[in-house]
Amino acid sequence: MKFNVNLKEGISIELVFEGENKDNNVLTYAKDRDLFSGKLGEFYSYLPFDGDKQIFVGLGKKEELKEDEVREVFFKLVKVLLTNKEYEAQVEVLSIEHVDKNSFVKALVEGSLHATYRFDKYKTDRKELPEITINILTNEDISEDIKEAEAVIEGIFFARDLVNERAEYLYPETLANIAKSELSPLGVDVDVYDEKQCEELGLKGLLAVGRASERKPRFIVMKYLNNKDDDEVIGLVGKGVTYDTGGYSIKPTANSMDIMHCDMGGAGTVLGTMKLIATRKIKKNVIAVVGACENMVSGNSYKPGDIIPTLSGKTVEVLNTDAEGRITLADSVYYVTNELKVNKVIDLATLTGACLVALGEVYTGAVTNNQEFYNELSQAAKSAGERVWQMPADDSFRKLNKSSVADIKNTGGRLGGTITAGLFIEYFVANNVPWIHLDIAGTAYLSKPEKYLPKGATGIHVKTLYNLLNK
């Protein structure tokens, strides 16, 4: 997709607010016959073969328009253009006076690009989408806004491609290779530790989860240090279980195990974010960590009832081998907070079915030990159009994780499962570092590209993290 500034070519896109009158005969005709009123997301197409073509786009009430609604409107507009085989359009944004023009343009570009996402690389009859050109007419300099929005979507699409890739092609070693090949040229220092090196580091939790697979774990450390004048280093940790059978606590196949190639959604977010911030060269210091493994079944699997050590020295009683992600995150979070000494940390994981039950596919659940840090992330999510909901977290939930035979058990039971899973990870945060856990179980399964995704799942919070780091 191409975007030009102040090029008057292509079908005319008329943006209309609800109740707004314009000197336009076609618009008057459509309104008089109740075919169009300007309601949010409403479209009316006038496409004569021998005259000026126009598509009217409803933006709703002028005082209520939000950025995410702009994204969704232009997402749908591109679908309309493709359906009608119209591949060039011009849209004038001079009359958009009550919202920030730069923000409007970014939302326009992001929403339009979202509509082009496909994951069809394995379809033998796949066809390339025709290139669409959108010409934006304005009296302001928006070239940098377009570049930024394009970079955001590139990072998001990178994350979505990783999440949608199948486990026979994406496994710990190949995920590590992708991190190196995509991020190193952008100035990110990528170190990959193989199974033997993981043993030397003491990553016993990660190794226990991954030991049944023939494809051995990899520990991926990505460092983007681009502000020598700032002592603050932000840590990102992504769950990297590239396939999850559930282990001996095996998952059912239908609507569960068959989508477990998505169980590295947290890792996808982290890699997509690192690519975006490095592309944009933001002035921040960020260290990202992914413990990548497969949770498989064999005679060598870890088992319900096992007590396993972790990097921190703390022990975990395993009651459910399908609660594996939190064990890998225990090592990763401890490593980044204790060994790498980050000042703040955010972990992201497709962690619990309980989060889906509580929040559906709309919101990501959050648990934190620092309200001020969470408030910053919440604001970043709102400006990204991505939805995050903070869960309560106190000692009444922490005690559910107590074990009678080890330091902690890996499940606090079905009730409050999103909270107790998050608080399990909190137990391994070293030095009381400000920490946020994001459970993206409901928003990471992105294999339906025709669905409008930004409400919670643009790229599983790639843009949320970008907004937070780029403030």
C-alpha positions in Angstrom: 0.0 0.0 0.0 1.2 3.5 -0.9 0.4 6.8 0.7 1.0 10.1 -1.0 0.5 13.7 0.3 -1.6 16.2 -1.7 -1.9 14.1 -4.9 -5.4 14.6 -6.3 -5.9 11.3 -8.0 -8.3 8.4 -7.6 -11.8 8.0 -6.2 -13.0 10.7 -3.8 -13.5 9.6 -0.2 -15.9 12.0 1.5 -15.7 12.0 5.3 -19.0 13.0 6.9 -20.0 13.5 10.5 -23.5 12.6 11.7 -25.9 15.5 11.0 -23.3 17.4 8.8 -24.5 19.0 5.6 -22.3 19.4 2.6 -22.9 21.0 -0.8 -23.0 17.6 -2.6 -25.9 16.4 -4.7 -25.1 12.7 -4.2 -24.9 13.1 -0.4 -28.2 15.0 -0.4 -29.8 12.2 -2.5 -28.5 9.5 -0.1 -29.7 11.4 3.0 -33.1 12.1 1.5 -33.7 8.4 0.9 -32.2 7.3 4.3 -29.4 5.5 2.6 -26.7 7.4 4.5 -26.7 9.7 7.6 -23.0 9.9 8.6 -23.3 7.4 11.5 -20.0 5.9 12.6 -18.9 3.1 10.2 -21.6 3.8 7.7 -20.7 3.8 3.9 -22.4 4.9 0.8 -20.7 4.3 -2.6 -21.5 6.2 -5.8 -19.5 4.6 -8.5 -20.7 5.5 -12.0 -18.7 4.2 -14.9 -18.6 7.5 -16.7 -18.5 10.1 -13.8 -16.8 11.2 -10.7 -16.8 8.3 -8.2 -17.3 9.0 -4.5 -17.5 6.9 -1.3 -19.1 8.6 1.7 -17.8 7.5 5.0 -19.6 8.1 8.3 -17.5 9.3 11.3 -20.4 9.5 13.8 -20.8 12.5 16.1 -18.1 15.0 15.7 -17.4 15.5 19.4 -17.2 11.7 20.1 -14.8 10.5 17.5 -11.9 8.4 18.8 -8.6 7.3 17.2 -9.5 3.7 17.4 -12.7 4.4 15.5 -10.7 6.1 12.8 -8.6 3.0 12.5 -11.7 0.8 12.2 -13.4 3.0 9.7 -10.4 3.0 7.3 -9.9 -0.7 7.8 -13.5 -1.2 6.5 -12.9 1.4 3.8 -10.1 -0.5 2.3 -12.3 -3.6 2.2 -14.9 -1.5 0.3 -12.3 -0.4 -2.2 -11.1 -4.0 -2.8 -14.6 -5.3 -3.2 -15.3 -2.6 -5.8 -11.9 -3.1 -7.5 -11.0 0.5 -6.9 -7.3 0.8 -6.1 -6.6 4.5 -5.8 -8.4 7.0 -3.6 -8.0 10.5 -2.3 -9.2 11.7 1.1 -9.2 15.3 2.3 -8.6 15.8 6.0 -8.6 19.6 6.1 -12.1 19.7 7.6 -11.1 17.4 10.5 -10.7 20.3 13.0 -11.7 19.0 16.4 -9.1 16.2 16.6 -5.3 16.3 16.2 -4.5 16.0 12.5 -1.3 14.1 13.1 -3.1 11.5 15.3 -5.9 11.3 12.7 -3.4 10.6 9.9 -1.6 7.9 11.9 -4.9 6.2 12.6 -5.9 6.5 9.0 -2.7 4.8 7.8 -2.7 2.1 10.5 -6.3 1.2 9.9 -5.8 1.1 6.1 -2.7 -1.1 6.4 -4.4 -3.5 8.9 -6.9 -4.4 6.1 -4.1 -5.8 4.0 -2.9 -8.4 6.5 -2.9 -12.0 5.3 -1.4 -15.2 6.6 -1.8 -17.3 3.4 1.8 -18.4 2.7 0.8 -22.1 2.6 -2.1 -21.7 0.2 -1.2 -22.9 -3.2 -3.8 -20.8 -4.9 -3.1 -17.5 -3.0 -3.2 -14.3 -4.9 -1.3 -11.1 -4.1 -3.6 -8.2 -3.1 -3.6 -5.4 -5.7 -1.6 -2.4 -4.4 -3.9 0.3 -3.1 -2.8 3.9 -3.1 -4.3 6.5 -0.7 -3.6 10.1 -1.4 -4.0 12.3 1.7 -4.9 15.9 1.1 -3.9 18.3 3.9 -2.3 21.6 4.7 0.1 20.1 7.3 3.4 18.2 7.1 2.4 14.6 7.7 5.2 12.7 6.0 6.8 11.7 9.4 3.4 10.6 10.7 3.0 8.3 7.8 6.5 6.8 8.3 5.8 6.2 12.0 2.5 4.5 11.3 4.0 2.3 8.6 6.8 1.3 11.1 4.2 0.5 13.8 2.3 -1.8 11.4 5.5 -3.4 10.2 6.3 -4.3 13.9 2.7 -5.5 14.4 2.7 -7.7 11.3 6.0 -9.2 12.3 4.5 -10.2 15.6 1.3 -11.5 14.0 3.3 -13.6 11.5 5.3 -15.2 14.3 2.1 -16.0 16.2 0.4 -17.4 13.1 3.4 -19.5 12.0 3.0 -23.2 12.6 5.1 -25.2 15.1 6.8 -27.5 12.5 8.5 -24.3 11.2 8.7 -22.2 14.3 10.4 -23.8 17.2 13.0 -22.6 19.8 16.0 -22.7 17.4 14.2 -21.1 14.5 12.7 -18.4 16.7 16.2 -17.6 18.0 17.4 -17.4 14.4 14.6 -15.1 13.4 15.4 -12.8 16.3 19.1 -12.6 15.2 18.3 -12.1 11.5 15.6 -9.5 12.0 17.0 -7.5 15.0 20.8 -7.6 14.7 20.9 -5.5 11.5 18.8 -2.8 13.3 21.4 -2.5 16.1 19.9 -4.9 18.6 22.6 -7.1 20.3 21.1 -10.6 20.3 22.6 -13.4 22.3 21.3 -17.0 22.0 22.0 -19.6 24.6 21.6 -23.3 23.6 20.6 -26.1 26.0 24.1 -26.6 27.4 24.6 -22.9 28.0 21.1 -22.8 29.6 22.3 -25.4 32.0 25.4 -23.4 32.8 23.2 -20.3 33.5 21.0 -22.4 35.8 17.7 -22.0 33.9 16.3 -25.2 35.5 12.7 -24.2 35.2 12.9 -23.6 31.4 14.9 -26.8 30.9 12.4 -28.9 32.9 9.5 -27.7 30.8 11.4 -28.2 27.5 13.2 -31.5 28.2 10.7 -33.8 26.6 11.0 -32.3 23.2 13.6 -33.2 20.6 13.8 -29.5 19.8 15.7 -28.2 22.8 15.2 -24.9 24.5 16.8 -21.6 23.5 17.3 -18.6 25.8 17.2 -15.4 23.8 18.5 -12.1 25.2 18.1 -8.9 23.1 19.7 -5.6 24.2 18.8 -2.3 22.7 20.8 0.4 24.6 20.3 3.7 22.8 20.5 6.3 25.6 23.9 6.5 27.4 22.7 9.5 29.3 19.8 7.6 31.0 20.5 5.0 33.7 17.0 3.5 33.3 16.7 0.1 31.6 13.3 -1.4 30.9 12.9 -5.2 30.8 10.5 -7.0 28.5 9.9 -10.8 28.9 7.9 -12.9 26.5 6.6 -16.4 27.0 8.1 -18.4 24.2 6.4 -21.8 24.3 6.4 -22.5 20.6 4.1 -25.5 21.0 2.2 -26.6 24.1 0.6 -30.1 24.3 -0.1 -29.6 28.0 2.5 -32.3 28.8 1.1 -35.2 30.8 -1.8 -32.9 31.8 -2.6 -33.1 28.1 -4.9 -30.7 26.3 -7.9 -31.7 24.2 -7.3 -31.3 20.5 -10.3 -29.4 19.2 -10.2 -25.7 19.9 -7.3 -26.1 22.3 -4.2 -28.0 21.3 -4.6 -27.2 17.6 -4.0 -23.5 18.2 -1.0 -24.0 20.5 1.4 -22.7 17.9 0.1 -19.4 19.2 1.4 -20.1 22.7 4.5 -18.0 22.0 2.4 -14.8 21.6 4.3 -13.1 24.4 7.6 -13.7 22.5 5.9 -12.4 19.3 5.0 -9.2 21.1 8.5 -8.8 22.4 10.2 -9.4 19.1 7.8 -7.1 17.3 8.3 -4.3 19.8 12.1 -4.6 19.6 11.9 -4.4 15.9 9.7 -1.3 16.1 11.7 0.6 18.6 15.0 -0.2 16.8 13.5 0.8 13.5 12.4 4.1 15.0 15.7 4.5 16.9 13.9 5.7 20.0 16.1 7.0 22.8 15.6 4.3 25.4 17.4 1.4 26.9 15.5 -1.9 26.6 16.5 -5.5 27.4 14.2 -8.2 26.2 14.3 -11.9 27.2 12.5 -14.9 25.8 12.8 -18.5 27.1 11.8 -20.6 24.2 10.8 -24.2 24.4 8.2 -26.8 23.5 6.0 -28.5 26.1 5.8 -32.1 24.8 5.1 -35.6 26.1 7.7 -38.4 26.3 9.3 -40.7 28.9 11.5 -37.8 29.8 8.7 -35.3 30.5 8.3 -33.5 33.8 5.3 -34.8 35.6 2.5 -33.8 38.0 3.9 -34.1 41.5 7.5 -33.2 40.5 9.4 -30.6 42.5 11.7 -28.6 40.2 14.3 -26.0 41.1 14.6 -22.7 39.3 17.3 -20.1 38.6 16.4 -18.1 41.7 17.0 -21.2 43.9 13.3 -21.4 44.8 11.5 -24.7 44.2 8.2 -25.3 42.4 5.7 -28.1 43.1 4.2 -29.1 39.8 0.5 -29.9 40.1 -0.3 -29.4 36.4 2.2 -29.7 33.5 -0.1 -27.5 31.4 0.7 -24.6 33.7 4.1 -24.5 32.2 4.5 -21.0 30.9 4.7 -19.5 34.4 7.6 -21.9 35.2 9.6 -20.7 32.1 8.8 -17.1 33.0 10.0 -17.6 36.5 13.5 -18.1 35.2 13.3 -15.4 32.6 11.9 -12.7 34.9 14.4 -13.6 37.6 17.3 -13.4 35.1 16.3 -10.0 33.8 15.6 -8.5 37.2 18.5 -10.0 39.1 21.3 -10.8 36.6 20.7 -7.9 34.1 19.5 -5.4 36.8 16.6 -3.8 34.8 14.8 -1.0 36.6 11.3 -2.1 35.5 9.9 -5.2 33.8 6.8 -6.2 31.8 6.1 -9.8 31.0 3.6 -10.9 28.4 2.2 -14.4 28.1 -0.7 -16.5 26.8 -1.0 -17.7 30.3 -4.5 -18.8 31.4 -7.8 -19.9 30.0 -9.2 -18.2 33.0 -8.4 -14.8 31.4 -10.5 -15.8 28.4 -13.4 -16.7 30.7 -13.1 -13.4 32.5 -12.3 -10.9 29.7 -13.1 -12.8 26.5 -11.1 -11.9 23.4 -11.5 -8.1 24.1 -9.3 -7.3 27.1 -5.9 -8.3 28.2 -5.7 -9.0 32.0 -3.0 -7.3 34.0 -1.4 -7.9 37.4 1.1 -5.5 38.9 3.2 -4.7 42.0 3.4 -1.0 41.2 0.4 1.1 40.6 2.3 4.1 39.2 4.0 1.9 36.6 0.7 0.3 35.7 -1.0 3.7 35.2 1.7 4.6 32.7 1.1 1.4 30.7 -2.7 1.9 30.9 -2.4 5.3 29.3 -0.1 3.9 26.6 -2.7 1.2 25.9 -5.6 3.7 25.7 -3.7 5.8 23.1 -3.0 2.6 21.1 -6.6 1.6 21.1 -5.7 -1.6 23.0 -7.6 -2.7 26.0 -6.1 -3.8 29.3 -7.9 -4.6 32.6 -6.2 -4.5 35.9 -7.0 -7.5 38.2 -7.0 -7.3 42.0 -3.9 -8.8 43.6 -3.4 -9.2 47.3 -2.3 -11.8 49.9 -5.7 -13.5 49.8 -4.7 -14.7 46.3 -1.0 -15.2 47.0 -1.7 -17.7 49.7 -3.5 -19.9 47.1 -0.1 -20.5 45.5 1.5 -21.8 48.7 2.8 -25.4 48.6 3.2 -27.7 51.6 6.3 -29.4 50.1 8.0 -26.7 48.0 8.4 -22.9 48.0 5.4 -22.5 45.7 3.1 -24.6 43.5 2.4 -23.9 39.9 -1.3 -23.6 40.1 -3.5 -21.9 42.7 -6.6 -23.7 41.4 -9.4 -22.8 38.9 -10.8 -19.9 40.8 -9.0 -16.6 40.2 -6.7 -18.4 37.9 -5.5 -15.4 36.0 -4.5 -13.6 39.2 -2.8 -16.5 40.9 -0.8 -17.2 37.7 0.4 -13.6 37.6 1.3 -13.7 41.3 3.3 -16.9 40.7 5.5 -14.8 38.4 5.6 -12.0 40.9 7.3 -14.4 43.3 10.3 -14.5 41.0 10.7 -10.7 40.5 14.0 -9.8 42.1 14.8 -6.7 44.1 11.1 -5.6 44.2 11.5 -4.2 40.7 8.3 -2.5 39.4 6.6 -5.2 37.4 3.5 -5.7 35.2 2.2 -9.0 34.0 0.0 -9.0 30.9 -2.1 -12.2 30.2 -2.8 -12.0 26.5 -4.5 -15.4 26.3 -7.7 -13.9 24.8 -6.0 -11.5 22.4 -3.1 -13.4 20.9 -4.9 -15.9 18.6 -4.7 -13.8 15.5 -5.4 -16.4 12.8 -8.5 -14.6 11.6 -7.1 -11.7 9.6 -10.5 -10.5 8.3 -11.5 -9.6 11.8 -10.8 -6.0 12.9 -8.2 -6.5 15.6 -6.9 -3.3 17.2 -9.3 -3.5 20.2 -6.9 -5.5 22.3 -5.1 -7.3 19.6 -3.4 -5.0 17.2 -0.2 -7.0 17.6 -0.8 -8.2 21.1 0.2 -4.8 22.5 3.2 -4.0 20.3 1.9 -0.5 20.0 1.1 -0.2 23.7 4.7 -1.0 24.5 5.9 1.3 21.8 3.8 4.2 23.2 5.1 3.5 26.7 8.7 3.4 25.6 8.4 6.3 23.2 6.8 8.8 25.6 
